[in-house]
């Protein structure tokens, strides 16, 4: 009988959790310092720049990070793995360079003309190193040595936070913070390259003959990644355009803390995925479905317990947490209530992510992409109506509804595909 390998998943989940605690606390510390130094407007511009860069990164990644993690989990070493990794990295470099040129040469002049586009242009310099980092981290995750990738990611965030706060203390603004972010990603690329060298991983540069087939198989992951970040950031962008940078900053302050509290379930899910990928590679569909179903049920119980331990205290302690982080930030009472709405939605959020990971492992990435695309379209239409009328409250209500709908859809898809 297949059981959830608790020790192996637990070790990786703990490594991811500890690193993410540091990473996200550094991010919240930096966000709070930026809010105090540059006000809600400066925070809004910073978050908008990271949002646009994140969307561009999701596009240029082409879904290859998740695809590479899944494939290398099944065949982690050897000449075939080196050839596969070389193709992945070559495609990612070309896509990142093309994406940077398109963003700065066409999209920014049209969508963010003038000074508002300057922070976005700075953030876009991180596209190439981040794209490479994603491919190299896939190797580490596939070998289930997530303590290594977690430590490197924590180091990159430490550089970004320390450099950003130093820039703010010298009288700088969000531009200096974003430059520090780019520097952290470049250093992470160097560290990951050193790990590959010491492990004897020698990816073969070049596209090879099979690159089109590989990209074709990875594209549903790309679609899901792009849709996911649009789903997560569309409300912030619309708030920035219609209600101004200050409203985006208030909403972003609540959203950032909500994301921070999700490090426990997110770490568990990331550690679980290579195990699900191995189980999902079986030849017999029924046998594979039974194995995945058993692991899923146990993982769901563990995940629900963790969520309740986060959500219930968070609802009570929201005023203290946001007050400690942001001080007397303008609009703080509103941010506290928005945070509570988002926190309540967490019960849907991480359960639908569990179902999504399960479907990825079973090779059903196209089903995930289509359902996420449908909910993102719904999310966008509802935000177009709600944000002009209700501002941050409209965005929060739409977010809660969207999380619930996506949970129902992915749960149904998992039942049909994995253990039908």
N, C-alpha and C positions, 0 to 999 in steps of 0.2 A: 504494500500500500504506500502510495506517495504521500509524504507528510511535508509540511512546511519546515525547511531546514533552519530552525530557530537560531542556532548559534552563528551560522554563517551570515544569515540575513541580519541578525542582531548586531554582529560586529560591524558590518558595513553601515547599517542604519545609525549606530552610535557614532561612527566616524563622521558620517554626513551630518548628523545632528549637531555634534560639538563644533564642527567647522561652520555650519550655518548659523549656530548661535552667535559665534564670533562675527561672522560675515554680516549678518543682518543687524546685530547690535551696532556694529561699526557704521552700517548704512543709516540706521535710525539716528545715531549720534551725529553723523554728518548732516542728515536732513534737518535735524533740530537746530544745529549750529547755523545752517544756511537760512533757515526760517527766521532765526533771531537776527542774523546779520543783514540779510537782503529782503526780509519780509515775505509775506505770502506771494507777492508778484515774482520775486526772484526764485522762490521755491517752485512756483508754477512753471517758469521758463526752464528750469533745470529738469523737472519731471517730464515736460513736453519734449525736450531734447533727447532724453533717454528713451522715451516712448517711441519717437520716430526712428531712432537708431535701432531699437529693439525690433521694430517691425521690419526694417531693412535687413537686419541680421536673420530674422526668421525666413525671409525670402531667399537670401543668398545661401543659406545653409542647405536648401533644397531637400530638407528632411533627412540628410545624410547622417546626422549625429545619432538619431534613434535607430535608423537602419543599420548603421555600422555597429552599434552596441548589440543589437539583436544578432547580427550575423557573426560577429566575433565572439559572442557568448557561446555559440555553437561550435566554432572552429577558431580558437584564440591564437594559435601559433603556427609557425611553418612558413614555407615559401608562398603558399597560396594566400595566407593572411597578409604577408608583406606586400604582395601584388595588389590585393584588394585595398589595403590601406593607402598605397601609393595612388591608386585611381581616385579614391575618395578625397585625399588631400589635394590632388591636382585639380579636380573639378571645383573644390571649395575655393582655392586660390583664384581661379579664373572668374568664378561667380562673384567673389568678394570685390575684386578689382572693378568688374563691370558694374556691380551695384553701387560702389562708391562714386564712379563717374556719372551714373544716371542720377543718383540722388543730388549731387552737387551741381551737375551741369544742367539739369532739367527740372527736377521736382522742387528743389529749394527756391529757385527764382520764380516759379509759378505759384507755389503754395505758401511759402514763407519769405516773401520779399523783404528786403531791408534788414534792419538790426535784429529783428525777431528770428531770422534764420541763422545768425552767427553761432549761437550755442549748438544748434543742430549740426552745423558744419564741423564744429570741433568734435562733437561726439561721434561723427561718422568716421573719424580717423581710427576708431576702435574696430571697425568692421573686419579688416584683414586679420589682425591678431586674434580676435574672438572667434572668427571662423576656423582658423587653424586650431585653436585651443579645443573647440568642440570635437574635432576629429581625433585629436590625441587623447582627450579624456575618454572617448569611447573605448580606446584600447584598455585603459586602466579599469574602467567599469566592467568591461567584459571579463577581465581577469580577476574581478572582485577584490581589487586592492584600492578601495575607495578612500581609505585613509590618506593615500598619496595625493590623489586628485583634490580631495577636500582641503588638505594642507596648502596646496598650491593656490587654490581659489581663495582661501583665507588670506594668504600672503598678498595676493593681488588686491583684495579689498582693503587690507591694512595700508598698503602703499597709497591707494586712492583716497582713503579717509584721512590719513596723516597729511598727505600732500594737499588735499582740498581744504582741510581746516587751517593748515599753515597759510594757504593763499588767502583765506577769509580773514585771518588775524592780521595779515599785512594790508587789509583794506580791499581785497579783491572781491569778485562776485562769482556768479555761477560758471563763468568761463574758466577761471582758474581751477575750480572743482572738477570740471569736465576734463581738463588737460591732465589732472592727476589720475583720473579714471583711465584715460588712454595709456598713460605710463604704466599703471598696474597691469593692464592686459598684455602689454609688450613684455614685461618681466615674466609674466606667467607663461608666455610662449617659450621663452628661453628655458625656464625651469622644466616644462613638459618635454622639450627637446632633449634636455639632459637625461631625464628619466628614460626616454626611448633609447638613447644611446647606451645607457648602462644595461638595459634589458636586452640589448642586441636586436632591437626592432629596426629594420632597415627598409622603410617603404620605398618601392620603386617609383620614381617620378615618371609621369606620363599617363596618358588617358587609356591606352590599350584598346582592345576591340570591344570589350564588354561594357564600356562606361555608359553607353546609352541605355542598355538594359538595366544596369544598376540604378541609374538616375530615375528611370521609369518606375522601378519598384519602390524607390524612396520617395517619389513625388507625393503620394498620399500622406506621408508623414509631414512633408513640407506644407501641404495644404492645411493639415491640422495645426501645425505650428503657427502659420500665418493667421489662420482663423482664430487660434487661441489668443494670440497677442492682440489682435483687433478686438476680440471679445473682452479682453481684460483692460484695454486702454482706450477704447472708443469713447467711453463716457468722459474720460479725462480730457481728451482732445476737444470734444464737443463743448464741454464746460469752458475750456480755455477760449474757444472761439466766441461763444454766445454770452457767457457770464464773466469773462475776463480772467486774468492770471490769478487774482486773489481767490476767486471761487475755486479754481482748479487746485490752488495750494491748500485750501481748507479740506477739500475732498481727498486730495492726495495724502495729506497728513494722516487721516483716518485709514486710508487704504494701505499705506505703508506699514502701519502698525498691525493691521489685520494680516497682511502677508507675512510679517515677522512671526506672529503666533502660529503660523502654519508650518513652521520648520519641523515639528515632530512628525506629523502625518506625511509631509512631503519627503522627509528623509527615509521613512519606512518604505514608501512606495518606490523611491528610486533604488533602494537596496533590494527590493523584492523583484524588480523587473528582470534582471539577468536570470533569476531562478525560473520565472514564468516563461522566459524566452527558451530556456533549455527544455522545459516541459512541452512547450508549444511546437517543438520540432519533430515530434513523433510521427510515424507513418500512418498509424491507424487513427482515424478521426475520433472514433468513439472512445478509444483508450486515452487519447490525448485530452479529450473533453472531460473525462472522469477525473484524470489527474489534476487538471487545472481547477475543476470545480471543488475538489477537496481542499486544495491550497487556498482557493478564493474564500471559502467559508471560514476557515480559521483566520485568515488575514482580515476579513471583514469584522470579526469579533474584536480582534486586537485594535483595529483602527477606530471602531466605535468607542471603545473604552478610552482611548487617548483623546478623542474629540470631546467627550463629555468633561474630561478633566481640564480641557482648555477653555471650552465655551462657557461653562457655568461660572467659574471664578472671573473670567474676562468680562462678563456682563455686569458683575458687581463692582469690579475694580476699574472700570473704564475711566471714570473721572480722574482718579489718582494717576493712572498710567499716562494718559495724554497730558495732564497737567505737569507731571514730572518731566516729560520729554520736551514739550513745546512752550512751557512757561505761560505767559499771558498773551499768547498768539491771538490775534483778532479772529473771532469766529470760533473760538475753542469750544463753547457749549454745543454748537452745531456739529463740530467734528466728533465730539463724544457720542452724540446720538447716531450719527452716521456709522461710526465704528461699531456700535451695538447691532445695528441692522446687518452689517456685513458679517459680524461674528456669528449671528444666528444662521446665516446662510452657509456657514462652514460645514454643517452636517450634510448638506447636499454636495458641497464642493469636492470634498476628499473621497466621498463614496463614488461620485461619478468618475473621478480620476482613477480609482481602483478598477472600475469597470473598463475604462479606456485602456489601462495597462494590460488588462486581461485580453482585450480584443487585439491589441498590438501583438501580443505573444502568440495569438492564434492565427496571425496573418490577416486580420480583418481591419487593417488600417483604413481602407476605403470607406467602410461603414462609419468609422469614427469621424473621418473627415466630413462626410456628407451630413451627419447629424450635427456636428459642431457648426458647419456652415449654415445650416438652417436656423439654429438657435442664434448665431451671430447676426444673421439677417433680421430675425425677430428683435434681437437686442437693439440693433441700430435703428430700426423703424420706431420702436417704442421710445428710445432716447430722443429721436428727432421730435417726437411729440411732447415728451415729458420734461426735458431739460429747459426749453424756452418757457414753459409754464411754471415749473416747480423748482428749477435750479438743481442744487445738490440733492434735495430730497427726491426729485424725480429720478436722478441717476441711481440713487441708492435703492429705490423701490424696483427699478428695472433690473438692477443687478441681482436682487434677491429672487425675483421671479425667474430670471434666466437660469440661475443655478438650479432651481427646482426642476425646470423643464428639461435641462440637459441631463440631470440625474435620471429622470424617468426614461428618457430616450436611450441612454447608454446602458442602463440596467436591462431594458427590453432587448437591446441588440445582443448583449452578453448572453442572456438566456436563450436566444434563438440560435446563436452561432456556436457557443462553446459547449453547452450541455443540453442541446435539443434532443 
